[in-house]
Amino acid sequence: ISFTEALQHFQSAELPSSRGTARAPGRRGILAALLRCLRGPPRLRPQLRGEQELALAMAQCALDDSERVHMRILQTIYRQLTRSRLGCPRYGAHWEELGFQGRAGSTPLPGDIPKTHPHLPWNPPVPSQLPWALPVLQSQPHCPPLGMLQHLSNFPFCIMSVNITRIVIQALQEERLSRECNRRQQVIGVLNDLYAAAFLRLSRLWEQQHGTVANAGFFLKELELSTKKKPRQLLKSLEAYLSR
């Protein structure tokens, strides 16, 4: 499945429970408004609120084995990561061979870094949520995040992907990305680019500091700070990387 088709599915799907709870926190009162004007990020423009709401609703959409599009997304992830032209069964040891935790899949709390399996270089969980997968669908061998990570060894791709998505979604909820979204007049495109930009930053940190799963939490904290405080700087680094 393509990124566009997967996104269109979520745009047309009914997500009432997610949409009802996945709203960005607002600030009320004259003082809060004044502080925002003086030092806070700008508010997202009204015409972009619908796209923001969709992104936040997708972030609460659980994996559903009975949903054909969800299964196609999983198949595409497998083929992207293995470069295989063939699909795979929903359950089986092939997921463990990729470093996922278990044949059926289980998920820790967001932000958790699981212990490594003694026979695997890294052992992230199969996520029960799908939004982290969408930027992966958009990636090609010569583009981030897959292309930039090919030279790294023992890299926990999937667990880092889940956590980077969490960080980016939180930044959107806190309206840390409003300035960039307003500038580009889009939300999901900014999220995807920031996801890739964070992976680029992570790949450089991982290589420079000889990263391991044991100290992955340190890198996540640095990424969270950069994503929320300096999103534009991260995006410019991605632009420079792609221009080369």
Secondary structure, 3 states (H helix, E strand, C coil): CCHHHHHHHHHHCCCHHHHHHCCCCCCCCHHHHHHHHHHCCCCCCHHHHHHHHHHHHHCCCECCCCCHHHHHHHHHHHHHHHCCCCCCCCCCHHHHHCCCECCCCCCCCCCCCCCCCCCCCCCCECCCECCCHHHHHHCCCCCCCHHHHCCCCCCCHHHHHHHHHHHHHHHHHCCCCHHHHHHHCCCHHHHHHHHHHHHHHHHHHHHHCCCCHHHHHHHHHHHHHHHHHCHHHHHHHHHHHHHC
